[in-house]
Amino acid sequence: MYTFFKFFCVGVLNTALDFSVLNICIFFFGTGAHGELFVIFKSISFLAAVANSYILNKWWVFEHEVPASAKEPLFFFIISAIGFWINVSISYEVFSLFAQKISPQLAANAGALVGTLVVLAWNFVGYRFLVFKK
């Protein structure tokens, strides 16, 4: 349970980083006429968060000091890439659903939140049992 609590704390930090990068990009460039910039910005923000995630999950949450093998970074990348696809896909679907009903920035944040919540479970199970297993 303590491991999940630490994972959750890292997730909160990663979400803050994800939303910060996303909103800074939207502030300066908008979301695009049809949301095409949203997908790019959501991708950038997710990748920034996942880089932070690897460092904190490896050293603090799952306490892996050195890679067990060369497969560890590869498995982390695979789990994260699938999580990336799930996150961005769900985020875009929610964004598309609400973009015409509420402000694009609010729709973007709603999409990012739903995508993040769905990927939380995927990432924990993948990281815990495939990447950083003891």
Number of C-alpha atoms within 10 A of each C-alpha: 6 8 15 13 11 16 23 15 14 20 24 13 16 22 21 14 18 25 20 13 19 25 22 13 19 19 11 8 12 17 21 12 9 9 17 12 16 26 19 15 23 28 18 16 24 26 16 16 21 24 13 16 21 18 11 20 22 20 13 15 22 19 13 15 9 9 12 13 8 8 12 18 16 12 16 20 17 14 19 24 14 13 23 22 14 17 25 23 17 20 26 25 15 20 25 17 13 17 21 10 10 12 10 21 18 15 21 28 18 18 25 26 18 17 23 24 13 15 19 15 11 15 19 19 12 18 21 17 11 15 24 20 12 10
